[in-house]
Amino acid sequence: MPRTKRIEKQAILRAAVDVIREKGEQALTVRNIAAMLGCSTQPLYYEFESVEQLRAELLPYVREHYLQFRCSNYKEFGRHFLNFARQEKNLFRFVYLRRREPGETLDDINYDETIRLLSQNLEMEPDTARRMHHQMQMRCYGLGVMVAIDYCEMSEEDIERELTEFYCIILRHYKGISDDAQLQYWLGRSRNLIL
């Protein structure tokens, strides 16, 4: 009997991503993943005991390969996030529109470094930076959901405008800025968040 070809775990995870991208999360079955790979279901069960185990490993895989952004400024995080929602609607839904475990927070693998840089560059206490970043997360999350479920469309220009306007609002609030000259100064400081 010929030996069956071994399919690596990473290839299975990539194929699972492709199934979600093309057909949505509801199509994520062992059979559909195997069809995407052009193999039987046996190699999948060799690597994963169940579909639940595959799903559990798929979420960190998607985070690592699709949600880790190298950014040179704060606005880029929001831009990447919203473009992910716009360009990868089914993957966005898989990661963000799911039931959370009690106490589970938003997926932000860049969180600690973002808070450190906001605190440093904007000369604010880490707790203030956390509250400010939380406001931006909530705004981006809400916009991302609306884009991913086709409630609204956002062009690159719309994303830029929305992020700039909201950032100016929260920057004014958290820095106590009262005039445009001060705002421009702190916007300049925000552009220098190098990661």
N, C-alpha and C positions, 0 to 999 in steps of 0.2 A: 504494500500500500504506500503511495507516495506521501512524503512528509508534507504537512500543511505549512504554508508560508507564514512566518510569524509577522504579525503586524504590531509595530511599536506603539506604546501608550500615547506618545506625542502625536502620532499619525491619527490615532482614534480621536483624540481630543480636537485636532484640527478638522477632522471630518464632521464631528459633532457641531463645531462652530459653523461649518458650511451648511449643515442641515438647518440650523437655526436661522442663519442668514437668508437662505432660500425659501424656507417653508414655515418658519416660525417655531417657537418653543413647543407647541402642541405636536409637532412632527418629530420630536426628539425621541425616537425609538431605536432599539438595537437593530431592528431590521432596516430602517432608513439609513442608519450610520454605516451598516455593513454594505448596503447598496452603494452608498457614496464612495466606499473604499473598494468596491468590486470584489467582495469576499463573502464568505458565509458569516453567520453570527458567532461561530465558535471562537475565532481569535479575540473577539470583544469580551466574551465571558472568561477567556484565559487571563486577560488583563484586569477586568473589573468583575466583581462578584455579582453586581446587580446594576440596573439602570440608576438606582438611587446613589450608589457609590460613584458612578460615572458623573452624574450631575453634581455631586459634592466636590469632585475634583475639577469639574469644568469651570465652576465659578471662579476659583483662584487663577485658573489658566487664562480665562478671558481678562480678568483684572490685570494680570502680569503682561499679557501680550497686546492688549488694546487700550488700557487705561493708565498706563504709566507714561506720564508726559515729561519730557525735558523742556523746561520753559526758562526764558530769560526775564520774564516779568509776570506780575500777578495776573494781569488780564489774560495772558495766554492760557492759563489753567481753565478759565471759563470758556474761552474760545474753543479749545480742544474738546472740552466736555460737550458743548452744544453742537459742535460739528460731528462728534461721535453719535449724538442723538439723531442728528439730521441724516448722516450717511449710513449708519448701522442701526436702523430702527429696531429690528428684531433682536439684535444683541443687546441694545440698550434696554429693551423691555425685559429680557432675560435677567439682566443684572439688577435693574432698579425697580421693576414693577413686580416684585415678589413679596410674599409674606415674610416678615422679619421675625427673628427670635426676640423675645423680651430683652431689652437692653442693647440690641444690636444697633450700631450707628450707620450713618451714610458711608458708602464706600469711597474713601479718599486716601489712597495709599501715599499721597504726598503731604498729608496733613501736618505732621510734626515739623517738617522742614518749612512748610508754608508759614506756620505760626511763628517759628523762630525768625524768619526773614521779615515778616510783617512787623513783628515786635522791634527788631533791630532797625530796620530802615524807616519806620514811621515813628520811632521813639515812643512806643507805647508799652504798657505792661502786657505780659503774655495773656492774662485773662481778658483784657480789652481786645487784643488781637484775635483771641478765640471767638469772642462775641461778634466782632466785625466779620470775621471769616464765616461764621455760622450764618449770618445774614446773606452773604454772597452765595454760600452753598445752597441755601433754601431757594433763593431767587433762580439760580442756575438749574437746580433740580426741578423746580416748577416749570420753567421754560422748556427744559429737556423733555419732560413728560408730555407737555402740550405738543411739541414737535414730533416726538416718537409715536404718539397716537393719532397723528394727523389732525389735531385740533387747529393747529396753525402752521404756517410755513415761515421759515426764517432764512433769508439770504445771508451771505457773508456780511453785507453792509448792515442788515438788521441786527445781527449778532454784535457787531462792533458798536453800533449806536446804543443798543440796550445795555451792554456791559459798561460802557463809558458813563452813561447817564446814571445807572444805579450805583456804580462805584463812587461817582462824585457825591451822590446823596449820602451814602454811608460814611464816606471819608469826612464830609462836612460834619456829620453827627458825631463820629467817634473821636475826631480831633478837635471839635469845637471851633471849626473854621467859620469865620463870619464874612470874609471878603474874598474876591476872586484872585487877588495876588497871592494870598496864603494858599488858596486851593491849587493854583498853578505850581507853587513851590512843592507841596506835598504830592501832587501828581507826578512831578519830576522825580521825587524820591521813590515813588512807587514803581517807576519804570526801571529802576536799578536793582530789582530783586533778582539777583543772579543765583541760579541753582547749580 
